[in-house]
Amino acid sequence: MKKFIGIAVIGLYSILLLQIFVNSVSQLSTMYQQHQLLISSANGIISFSDFVRYYACGKIALSPEAHKCYDAAVQLKYFNEIIFERAGLLIGRPIITHYTPIVYPLTIPIALAPINQAFPIWIVGGFAAVAAGFSLALNTGKQRPVWFSLLAVLGVAATFPTIISLRMGQPSWFILATECLYLWAFVRNRQNICGASVALLCFKPHYGLYFLLPLVIKKKLPALCSFAVTLGLLLLAAGLIIGIENIINYPRFVVDTESNLSLLNYGGDKMVSLRFLCSRIFAEALAVKISLGISLAGLVSAGALWWKFRLCNVHERWLIGCTVLICLLTSPHIYVYDLAMLGVLAVLLGENPVARTSAGRLGCKLFQTLLILYPIVSWIGIMLPSGNTGFPFIAVTYNVLLLVCALTYVFSGTKARAQKLQSSSMISAGSAL
């Protein structure tokens, strides 16, 4: 009877998730067909998808003005030429794109096609990448049935952050797929692939640093070499295209831009990490500096966690999950679409805690329950009266709860093994007497 009830609940929940995803994609498809997805204008306000930014980067990389890629006038020129002129909308306000230098060579392929063709290719490519990544990552532990994998992907696809990433044309699906590849390669000790995946995550450097730490602490030298070679090749390609001076001056450009609200479409108060608290309390320029300190503290915390368990038999998938959560909480640049990264935590569903303390078992079960409910909670959070204003509080609180539960499970394993070793020692001593 209990099994039947469980199957019925899973079935109903799957139908709900599928309906959410289908309805959301249907709305996005309608917007695209009506030419309102990439760019729209309402009440004198022009809105556009972030995909336009990536497409513009590719166009700039292919242009004679590639070495001026971070010049506001050059960026505005290509925004107007690519899409605004076609829509009959010209703007004069600077639109600053401060993506990393390696974005420019990586976005050249999408810029080779017309933008209306490039966008569907971008979306379908992201779906394909996630499907391939999950097929690897979900089976790094015990073998999972096909229905479990499909349900996990559906849960990730139906979350509000994922739908927003589709709406915004963000590369969140590619990043999630790279995370999955990293987790699979780390657990399977495919060090060359693991290192290369970290280099690709430097597409957004505040991700790459967190995932590089385990390779350093675990002394995975082949992975570190692979990381250095891959990142070196990406930077070399960027240097040849946009000029080495843009790579050298990039950190200063980011700090200057993040501190100037007049150059940004969204300030730190729109983020969903601890950065948004800083922006609510302090002036934006000071908030940027404080958030960098929080990010450093996050890196130290993640490093300390891996260092503590560097010689212990704690399953690495849980440590990677904790690293993802620490990254999302402490990174200085996390928006709602970045929360799609949480999808990699699906590999921790279905775990059966063995030889753990009662606190550890409870932590594991709570973690899994919170993760399963995340798609629904994410939509409830954005539909509350507070809407966009309250969502960052909900996102940060939820991620803190997930992290606490995961850490409880991880640390309880150490305590349980210590108790087991102590009992074994006492038995051995008794036998000797």
C-alpha positions, 0 to 999 in steps of 0.5 A: 500500500505504501509503495502504491501511494509513493508511486501515485505521489511521484506520478502526480508531482511529475505531471505538475512539473511537466505542466509547469515546464510545458506552459512556460516553454509555450509562453516563451515560444509565443513571445519568440514568434511574436518577436518579443523574446529577444527584444521588446518595448513597452511604455518607452522601456526597451528590454532585451534578452542577454543572448543579445549580449553574447551574440554581440560579443561574437560579432565584435570578435569578428569585427575590425574593432575587436580590440575595443571590445570593452569600449562603451561606444563600440558595444553600443554601436553593435547593439544598435546595428544587430537588433535595435535598428531592425526593430526601429529602436535606437538608443544612446545610453551605454549598454555595458557588457563585461563578460570575461575575455574568453567569452569572445572566442567562445561566442564566435560560432553563434555569431556566424548565423543570423540572430533569429537562427542562432537563438534556437540553436543556442537553446537546443544546444543547451538542452542537449548538453544538459541531457548528456551531462546528467546521463553521466553525473546521475550514475556516479553513485548507484545505478539509477533507473531511467525514470529517475533520471528523467524525473530529475531533469524534469525537476531542474527544467521546471524551476523558475531560475531555469525558465528565466535562464531560457527567457534571458538567453543565459548560458545556464544550461551549458554551465550546468552541463559542465558542472555535471561533467566536472562531477563525473570526471572528479568521481571517476578520476578522469583528471584531464576532463576534470581540469578542462571542465574547470577551465570552461567554468571560468567562462564566469570566473567566480565559478571556476575558482570554487571548482578549482580548489578541490583539484589543488587540495586533492593534489590532482596534478594531471587535472591542474595541468589540463586546467592550465593548458585549456585555460591558457589556450582559451586566453591565447585565443582571446588575446589574439582576437581582442588583444592582450591589453584587454585581458590584463586590464579586465579586473579593473574594468569589472570593478569600475563597472560594478561600482557604477550603477549608471552603467548597469541594468541591475545593481547588487540589490537584484542578486540572490547571493549575500551580495544583495544584502550588502547592496541593501545596506551599503552604497554600491561601490562599498558593497562591491568591495565587501562582497569581494571579501565575502567571496574570499571568505567563501573560497576559504570555507570551501577550501577548509571543508575539502582540506578537512576531508582530504584523507577521509572516506567522505563521498566526493559528490556531497563535498561538490554539492556543498561547494556549489551551495557555498559558491551560490551564497558567497559569489559576488555576482549571482542572479536568479538564472545562476541558481540553475546550477543547483540542478547538479545536486540532483545526483544526491537524491535517492541516497540511503545513508548507512552507518550515520548518526541520527542527526546525519540521517535527518540532515540527508532526508531534509536535504533531499526533501528540500531539493525535491520541493525546490521547483515549487518553492521557486515559483511560489517565491516569485509569485508572492506579493513581494515578488522580485523584492522578496525572492532574494531573501527566499533564495538565500534562506533556502540555500543556507538550509540546503547547505546546513543539511548537507554539512550535517550529513557530511560531518555526521559520517566522520563522527559515526566512523570515529565511534565505530573505530572506537568500538572496534578498538574496545572489542579488540582490547577486550579480546586481548585481555 
